[in-house]
Amino acid sequence: MVAVPGEIIELMGAKETTKILVTVSSEGQPHAIVCGSIFVTPDGKAGVGEILMKRASKNLKDTGKAALSIAAGPKAYELILKNPARADSGPVFEDMKAKMAAANLPCFAVWTFDVCEVWDESAGPSAGSKIC
């Protein structure tokens, strides 16, 4: 597992940032969804609330393959994820459930992942370079 740089964690928390979760089906078909609930846990795992993600949840259960793409203006990053874990109880879930309730959205669970790689996908000379 690698540590997600602070600048990327800040970008994840910004409302104007586009946050996309990409999963892969057992047939190898990629599936991308916009997820406003992406976050990093205190112990450095990436997380996302299971709000309306039926296909993505099935893909995570079937293959465990996932990545996060986050972008704001010219800055963009990709996080390669492993070891998905689903929780429908506990403090991380309860926190996400409360946040989603405030937005009138359901929260069925929280998925957390080990971050294995972080890539710079920004518009500029560093595009395509591995950060960690």
Residue, then its C-alpha position, 0 to 999 in steps of 0.5 A: m500500500v502507498a500513501v496518497p499525497g496530501e494534495i490528492i486527498e485535498l482534491m478528493g474532498a473538493k466539491e468541484t472535483t470530478k471523481i470516477l470509480v472504475t471497476v471491471s466485470s468478470e467478462g473484462q468489461p470496464h464500468a465507470i461511474v461518477c462517485g461524489s463520496i470518494f474519500v481517504t480513511p485515517d489509515g490511508k485506505a481509499g473509500v467510496g460510499e455504496i449509494l447507487m452502485k449496483r453494477a460496480s458493487k457486483n464487479l467488486k465482489d466478482t473481480g476486485k479490480a478497481a481504480l479511482s480517477i479524480a480531476a479538477g481543471p488541469k490536475a488529474y490523478e489515477l489511483i490503482l486499488k486492491n483488496p476491496a472490503r465492504a462494510d455495512s456497519g461501523p464508524v466509517f459506514e455510519d459517518m458516510k450514511a449520515k452524510m448521504a442522508a443529509a443529501n437525501l441519498p441512501c447509503f447501503a455500505v462503504w467500500t475501502f481499498d488499499v491504494c497500490e499506485v498513484w499516477d499523475e494524469s494532469a495536463g502537462p509534462s508530468a502526464g502518465s508518470k507514476i507518483c508512488 
